[in-house]
Amino acid sequence: MLVHIKEIIKKAQRGKYAVGAFNVNNLEMVLAVIRAAEKAQSPAIIQMTEGAIEYAGLEELVALIKAAAGETRVPLAIHLDHGHSPELIKKCVQIGFSSVMIDASAYPYQKNVHLTKNIVKLAHAKGVWVQAELGRLEGLEDWVKVGQGEGFFTVPADAKRFARETGINVLAVAIGNYHGVQKVLENKVLKLDLKRLARIAKIVSVPLVLHGASGFPGSQIRQAIKLGIRIINIDSDLRIAFIKAEKGFLQKNKDVFDPRKILTPAIEAMQDTIIKKMKMFGSYHKT
């Protein structure tokens, strides 16, 4: 069932666990998230980017989610990930999202504050939560590529000020997290600045989000949750699970032409990946 994201996150705060926010682009991904949530009896956030919306359509993706979510009692929420267009964010607010992200992290601090405050005013008038980002992650962030060394970490004092000045509900931080599939495929050495996270969590009152979390060691993720991370975004791990399952199936079944048979292994592979994440995040059996 679809619920407001605040119900999911406030319960996570009380239980001191994190909830996975899983990116979807099509029916198969939507089914994988919802079936995993049902099997794990875990809450989940189903999110889409501007790129996903351009590919599949906003109303089409939302209709898929609403139809599938209506058949389960597991709490699910819809979120816009990395929103850059105010017009699109407004549409998401109007169509029934309970949470939207305004990503103005590429701009100087004051412009980030200004743009974020405008979205907060718009969204809060409809009871919708707003997530924003302070700091900038390396890697491929939907349509925006940030080169190696171009990212910068969130400054704790700035994070406290930013949350207070903007009135956001959730803050995405940059503490060494990294966007993109290549980091996983190339086995990059990934390390979170947990000391920085501890300082941020101590002085920022809103829930914290970890973007670009695919591929990080479970020990680091679990420690980040202990320090205050309440939402963890997963995209690359799902893409990799999808592609590996499809390649393996097609290599062994070259004479199969039924799309249902071809795509089912991808759904199952993503579902297994999501359940593993839910166990890691501590949301397993937390409905």
C-alpha positions in Angstrom: 0.0 0.0 0.0 1.1 3.5 -0.7 1.7 5.7 2.4 3.3 9.0 3.1 7.1 8.7 3.3 7.0 10.4 6.7 5.3 7.3 8.2 8.1 5.1 6.9 11.0 7.3 8.0 9.6 8.3 11.4 9.3 4.6 12.2 12.9 4.0 10.9 14.1 6.8 13.2 12.5 5.2 16.2 13.9 1.8 15.3 17.3 3.2 14.2 17.4 1.3 10.9 17.5 2.5 7.3 15.0 2.1 4.4 16.0 1.4 0.9 15.1 3.8 -1.9 15.2 1.8 -5.1 15.2 3.4 -8.5 12.8 2.1 -11.2 12.5 2.6 -14.9 10.0 0.0 -16.0 7.5 -2.7 -15.0 10.1 -5.3 -14.2 11.9 -3.0 -11.7 8.6 -2.0 -10.0 7.6 -5.6 -9.6 11.1 -6.5 -8.2 10.9 -3.8 -5.5 7.3 -4.6 -4.5 7.8 -8.4 -4.5 11.0 -8.1 -2.5 9.2 -5.8 0.0 6.4 -8.4 0.4 8.8 -11.3 0.8 11.0 -9.4 3.3 8.0 -7.7 5.0 10.0 -4.5 4.7 9.0 -0.9 3.9 10.5 0.5 0.8 10.7 3.8 -1.2 10.2 3.5 -4.9 11.8 6.4 -6.7 12.4 7.6 -10.2 14.7 10.2 -11.8 14.1 12.7 -14.6 15.8 10.2 -16.9 13.5 7.4 -15.9 10.5 9.7 -16.4 11.7 10.8 -19.9 12.1 7.1 -20.8 8.9 5.6 -19.4 6.6 8.7 -18.8 5.6 10.2 -15.4 1.9 9.1 -15.5 2.8 5.7 -16.8 5.4 4.9 -14.1 3.1 6.2 -11.4 0.2 4.2 -12.7 2.3 1.0 -12.6 3.4 1.7 -9.0 0.0 2.5 -7.8 -1.6 -0.6 -9.4 1.1 -2.9 -8.0 1.3 -1.3 -4.6 -2.5 -1.5 -4.2 -2.2 -5.3 -4.1 0.0 -5.4 -1.0 -0.2 -4.3 2.7 3.5 -3.5 2.8 4.2 0.2 3.3 5.6 1.9 0.2 6.2 5.5 -0.8 6.9 7.2 -4.1 9.8 9.7 -4.3 11.4 11.9 -7.1 15.1 11.3 -7.0 17.5 14.1 -8.2 14.9 16.6 -9.4 16.4 19.5 -11.3 13.4 20.9 -13.1 11.0 23.0 -10.9 8.2 22.3 -13.5 8.7 18.5 -13.2 8.9 18.7 -9.4 5.6 20.6 -9.4 4.0 17.8 -11.5 5.2 15.2 -9.1 3.7 17.1 -6.2 0.4 17.3 -8.0 0.3 13.7 -9.2 0.6 12.3 -5.7 4.3 11.9 -4.7 4.7 12.2 -0.9 8.4 13.2 -1.3 10.4 15.1 -3.9 14.1 15.9 -4.2 15.4 19.3 -5.4 19.0 18.8 -6.4 20.7 22.2 -6.6 24.0 20.9 -5.2 25.9 21.9 -8.3 25.2 25.6 -7.5 26.9 27.8 -4.9 25.5 27.6 -1.4 23.2 30.6 -1.5 21.7 29.7 -4.8 21.2 26.1 -3.5 19.3 27.6 -0.5 17.2 29.9 -2.7 16.1 27.2 -5.1 15.5 24.7 -2.4 13.4 27.1 -0.3 11.2 27.7 -3.4 10.5 24.0 -3.7 9.9 23.6 0.0 7.2 26.3 -0.1 5.6 24.7 -3.1 5.7 21.1 -1.7 4.8 21.8 1.9 1.7 23.6 0.8 0.5 20.1 -0.4 2.0 18.2 2.6 4.8 16.8 0.5 8.3 16.2 2.0 11.4 17.7 0.4 14.8 16.2 0.2 17.8 18.3 -0.8 21.6 17.7 -1.2 24.5 19.6 0.2 27.9 18.5 -1.1 28.5 16.9 -4.5 29.2 13.2 -5.4 31.6 12.0 -8.0 30.4 9.7 -10.7 27.4 9.7 -13.0 24.3 11.2 -11.5 21.4 10.5 -13.9 22.2 12.9 -16.7 24.9 14.9 -14.9 28.5 13.5 -14.9 30.8 14.7 -12.1 34.5 14.0 -12.9 36.9 12.4 -10.5 38.0 14.8 -7.9 35.2 17.3 -8.7 33.0 16.2 -5.9 33.2 17.8 -2.5 32.2 16.6 0.9 29.4 18.0 3.1 30.7 20.5 5.7 28.9 19.7 9.0 28.4 23.3 10.0 27.0 24.2 6.6 24.6 21.2 6.8 23.2 22.5 10.0 22.7 25.9 8.6 21.3 24.6 5.3 18.7 22.5 7.0 17.6 25.4 9.2 17.5 28.0 6.4 15.6 25.8 3.8 13.2 24.0 6.0 13.8 20.7 4.3 12.6 17.4 5.7 15.5 15.2 4.6 19.2 15.9 3.8 21.4 14.0 1.3 25.1 14.1 2.3 28.3 13.6 0.5 30.8 11.6 2.7 32.6 9.6 0.0 29.6 8.0 -1.5 29.8 7.6 -5.3 27.3 7.5 -8.1 27.4 5.2 -11.1 27.8 1.6 -12.2 31.6 1.8 -13.1 32.6 2.1 -9.4 31.1 -1.4 -8.9 32.3 -3.0 -12.1 35.8 -1.7 -11.7 36.0 -2.8 -8.0 36.9 0.7 -6.9 38.2 1.1 -3.3 35.2 2.7 -1.7 35.3 4.3 1.8 32.8 6.5 3.6 34.0 9.3 5.9 32.2 8.0 8.9 33.7 10.6 11.3 32.3 13.4 9.1 28.9 11.6 9.1 29.0 11.4 12.9 29.6 15.2 13.2 26.8 15.9 10.7 24.3 13.6 12.4 25.0 15.2 15.8 24.0 18.7 14.8 21.5 18.2 12.0 17.9 17.5 13.1 16.5 16.1 9.9 16.9 12.5 8.7 20.0 11.8 6.5 20.2 10.1 3.1 23.0 8.2 1.6 23.1 8.4 -2.2 25.4 6.4 -4.4 25.5 3.5 -1.9 25.7 0.6 -4.4 28.9 -1.4 -4.1 30.0 -0.2 -0.6 31.0 -2.9 1.9 28.2 -3.9 4.3 30.3 -3.1 7.3 30.5 0.6 6.3 26.8 0.8 5.4 25.8 -0.7 8.8 28.0 1.7 10.6 26.6 4.6 8.6 23.1 3.5 9.7 24.2 3.4 13.4 25.4 7.0 13.0 22.1 8.3 11.6 21.5 7.4 7.9 17.8 6.6 7.5 17.4 6.3 3.7 19.8 4.6 1.4 19.6 4.9 -2.4 20.2 1.9 -4.6 20.3 2.0 -8.4 23.5 0.6 -9.9 23.2 -2.7 -8.0 19.8 -3.2 -9.6 21.0 -2.4 -13.1 23.9 -4.8 -12.7 21.7 -7.6 -11.4 19.3 -7.0 -14.3 22.0 -7.1 -17.0 23.8 -10.1 -15.6 20.6 -12.1 -15.3 19.6 -11.3 -18.9 23.0 -12.0 -20.4 23.2 -15.3 -18.6 19.7 -16.3 -19.7 20.1 -15.3 -23.3 23.4 -17.2 -23.6 21.8 -20.4 -22.5 18.4 -19.9 -24.2 19.1 -18.6 -27.7 15.9 -20.0 -29.0 13.5 -18.4 -26.5 11.4 -15.5 -28.0 8.9 -15.0 -25.2 9.6 -11.7 -23.5 8.0 -12.9 -20.3 10.4 -15.8 -20.1 13.3 -13.6 -21.0 12.6 -10.9 -18.4 11.6 -13.1 -15.5 15.2 -13.9 -14.5 15.9 -10.2 -14.3 13.0 -9.6 -12.0 14.1 -12.4 -9.7 17.7 -11.3 -9.7 16.8 -7.7 -8.7 14.4 -9.1 -6.1 17.1 -11.1 -4.5 19.5 -8.1 -4.5 16.8 -5.9 -2.9 16.1 -8.4 -0.1 19.8 -8.6 0.7 19.9 -4.8 1.0 16.8 -4.8 3.2 18.5 -7.3 5.6 21.7 -5.1 5.5 19.7 -1.9 6.2 17.8 -3.4 9.1 14.3 -2.9 7.6 13.7 -6.7 7.2 10.5 -7.6 9.0 9.9 -4.0 10.0 6.4 -3.4 8.5 
